[in-house]
Amino acid sequence: MWDSILITNNEISNTDIKKIISGEKSAIIIKKFYEKKHCEKIIEKINSASIQNDSKKFNHIGPFLMNYTTTKEKYFQNAKKANIIFKKIFLNVDNPINKIKLIILKVHPNYEILETKENGMSYAPCTIRRHEKGSNVPLHKDNVKYEGIEYNVSKIDNQLSCILHLQETERGGKLLMYKKKWEKKFEKFREIEFGYNSILTKNIEVDTVEPKIGDLVIINPNYLHEITKIQGNTDRITLGMFIGIQNKSKKIFSWA
């Protein structure tokens, strides 16, 4: 059955991760992974501080590597600025990035999580996204092995996407996970701006993920997914980061 693995006690297992990687299950949802009070503190800091978005086009704090596939130098310049911002945002709260890394390491006890650097330059640790009323995220996939081949993090066996929900919407903003893994032949259905034509998911099994504040959602981002239109006056605010796993060297990398 194409549905989510629901966890209420942080007792995630290696079997759970394998089911996401193989496509047996759509997502892992760890309920109340991050305390509500810490979510609210982070939102308060973001709202009260004059924090510049990564670009005029996207309402993001921190660069998203997939937007810099041909401008590698610019990515690392912006990542350096973002790292300073994130240190301020996560000051005096339980650092969510470290907390996510620890739970991934918990199910890979023989692996080592490395600080992700390239030529002495650090990757961005995460991206905080704000989606406002009326916005949505079109059908897409995230595959660093295909789109980020110029970057060292592309040299991995498996990629996971971790999404921590810092603020939930009144309505909408649901994650739709389709039981359809991206293939290179799908590129002929790519839209000009971003994402893919919805014809790819016609009659395809879908799981609707409705996480709440503090929930951590882990998916295999190589399966097609989208975010439904935000409704109501509350923005959808998430912290996102990728995890890359190298099985032979037993290394784990993180980036955004």
C-alpha positions in Angstrom: 0.0 0.0 0.0 1.3 3.4 -1.0 1.0 5.3 2.3 3.1 7.0 5.0 4.9 5.4 8.0 3.6 7.3 11.0 5.9 7.5 14.0 5.0 9.0 17.3 8.0 8.3 19.5 11.0 9.1 17.3 11.7 5.3 17.1 12.6 5.4 13.4 14.3 2.3 12.0 16.6 1.4 9.2 13.8 -0.6 7.7 11.6 2.5 7.6 14.3 4.3 5.6 14.7 1.4 3.2 11.0 1.4 2.5 11.2 5.1 1.5 14.2 4.5 -0.7 12.7 1.5 -2.4 9.3 3.2 -2.9 7.4 0.7 -0.8 6.1 3.6 1.3 5.5 7.2 0.4 6.9 9.1 3.4 8.0 8.9 7.0 6.1 11.3 9.3 7.7 11.7 12.8 5.0 13.4 14.8 6.0 16.2 17.2 9.6 15.7 16.3 10.4 19.3 17.1 8.9 21.2 20.0 6.2 23.8 19.2 7.8 26.4 21.4 11.1 26.2 19.4 9.1 26.4 16.1 7.4 29.6 17.4 10.8 31.1 18.5 12.3 30.5 15.1 9.2 32.1 13.3 9.4 35.0 15.7 13.1 35.6 14.9 12.4 35.4 11.1 9.4 37.8 11.3 11.1 40.3 13.6 14.6 40.4 11.9 15.3 42.0 8.6 16.4 38.9 6.9 17.0 39.1 3.1 15.6 36.3 0.9 18.0 34.3 -1.2 16.5 35.8 -4.3 13.7 38.1 -5.5 12.0 35.2 -7.2 11.9 32.8 -4.3 10.8 33.4 -0.7 13.6 31.4 0.7 16.2 32.0 3.5 19.3 30.2 2.3 20.2 29.1 -1.3 18.7 26.0 -2.9 21.3 24.1 -4.8 19.0 23.2 -7.6 18.6 26.9 -8.4 22.4 27.1 -8.9 23.1 24.2 -11.2 25.2 26.4 -13.5 26.4 29.1 -11.1 28.3 27.1 -8.6 30.5 29.9 -7.3 27.4 32.0 -6.6 25.8 29.1 -4.6 28.8 28.9 -2.2 28.9 32.7 -1.8 25.2 32.7 -0.8 25.7 29.6 1.4 28.4 31.4 3.4 26.0 34.3 4.0 23.2 31.9 4.9 25.3 30.0 7.4 25.7 33.2 9.4 22.0 33.9 9.3 21.1 30.4 10.4 23.4 30.6 13.4 21.5 33.7 14.6 18.1 32.1 13.9 18.9 28.9 15.8 20.5 30.6 18.8 18.9 29.6 22.1 16.7 26.9 20.5 17.3 23.2 20.0 19.2 23.3 16.7 16.9 21.5 14.2 19.6 20.7 11.7 21.6 18.8 14.3 18.5 17.1 15.6 17.6 15.8 12.1 21.2 14.6 11.4 21.2 12.7 14.7 18.0 10.8 13.9 19.4 9.9 10.4 22.7 8.7 12.1 20.6 6.7 14.6 19.4 4.4 11.8 22.9 4.3 10.2 25.1 3.5 13.3 28.1 2.4 11.3 28.1 5.5 9.1 29.7 8.9 9.7 28.0 12.2 9.1 30.5 14.7 7.6 30.5 18.4 7.5 29.7 19.0 3.9 32.4 21.0 2.2 33.8 21.4 -1.3 37.2 23.0 -1.9 37.0 24.4 1.6 33.6 26.0 1.1 30.6 25.0 3.1 27.2 24.0 1.6 24.1 25.6 3.0 22.8 23.5 5.9 19.1 24.0 5.1 16.6 26.3 3.3 13.7 27.9 5.1 10.8 28.4 2.8 7.7 30.6 3.2 4.8 29.8 1.0 2.1 32.5 1.1 -1.7 32.4 0.4 -2.4 31.5 -3.2 1.0 29.9 -3.8 1.8 26.3 -4.5 4.7 24.1 -5.6 4.2 22.4 -9.0 4.8 18.7 -9.7 8.6 18.1 -9.5 11.4 15.8 -8.3 14.7 16.5 -6.6 17.6 14.5 -8.0 21.1 15.9 -7.2 22.7 13.0 -9.2 21.0 14.4 -12.3 20.7 18.1 -11.8 23.6 18.8 -9.5 26.3 16.7 -11.3 28.8 19.6 -11.0 28.7 19.3 -7.2 30.5 16.7 -5.1 27.3 15.8 -3.2 26.0 14.3 -6.4 28.3 11.3 -5.8 25.9 9.4 -3.6 23.8 6.2 -3.7 20.6 7.5 -2.2 19.0 10.9 -1.5 16.5 11.7 1.1 14.6 15.0 1.7 13.8 16.1 5.2 11.1 18.7 5.8 10.4 20.1 9.2 7.2 22.0 9.5 7.7 25.2 11.5 4.3 26.7 10.8 1.2 25.1 9.4 -1.5 26.6 7.1 -5.2 27.1 7.9 -6.0 25.0 4.8 -4.1 23.7 1.8 -0.4 23.3 1.5 -0.6 19.5 1.5 2.2 17.4 0.2 1.1 15.0 -2.5 3.4 12.1 -3.1 2.9 10.1 -6.3 3.9 6.5 -6.7 5.9 7.3 -9.8 9.7 7.5 -9.7 11.3 10.1 -12.0 12.9 8.8 -15.2 15.1 10.7 -17.7 12.4 10.3 -20.4 10.1 12.4 -18.3 12.2 15.5 -19.2 10.1 16.0 -22.4 7.2 16.9 -20.0 9.2 19.5 -18.2 7.5 22.9 -17.9 9.4 26.1 -18.9 9.3 27.7 -15.5 9.6 24.8 -13.1 8.3 21.2 -12.7 6.5 18.8 -14.9 3.2 18.5 -16.7 0.5 16.9 -14.6 -0.2 14.4 -17.4 2.7 12.3 -15.8 0.5 11.6 -12.7 -2.8 10.8 -14.4 -4.3 7.7 -12.8 -1.2 7.3 -10.6 -1.6 6.3 -6.9 -1.1 9.3 -4.6 -0.7 9.8 -0.9 -1.7 13.0 0.8 0.6 14.0 3.6 -0.9 16.5 6.1 1.8 17.2 8.6 1.4 19.7 11.5 3.7 22.1 13.3 6.7 20.2 14.6 6.3 17.2 12.4 9.3 16.0 10.4 8.6 14.4 7.0 11.2 12.3 5.2 10.7 11.3 1.6 12.6 9.9 -1.4 12.5 13.1 -3.5 13.1 11.2 -6.7 9.4 10.3 -6.6 7.2 13.0 -8.2 5.6 15.3 -5.6 3.9 18.7 -5.3 2.4 21.1 -2.7 -1.2 22.1 -3.1 -2.3 25.7 -3.1 -2.1 27.6 0.3 -5.5 28.8 1.5 -6.2 31.0 4.5 -4.0 33.8 5.9 -1.3 31.6 7.6 1.8 31.0 5.6 3.3 27.5 5.2 6.8 27.7 6.6 9.2 24.8 6.4 12.8 24.0 7.0 14.2 21.7 4.3 17.5 19.8 3.9 18.7 16.9 1.9 20.6 13.8 3.1 22.9 11.9 0.8 24.1 8.4 1.6 27.2 6.7 0.3 27.0 3.0 1.2 30.5 1.8 0.2 32.3 4.5 2.2 29.6 4.6 4.9 29.4 8.4 4.6 26.4 10.7 5.1 26.2 14.2 3.7 23.7 17.0 4.2 23.0 20.1 2.1 20.2 22.3 0.8 
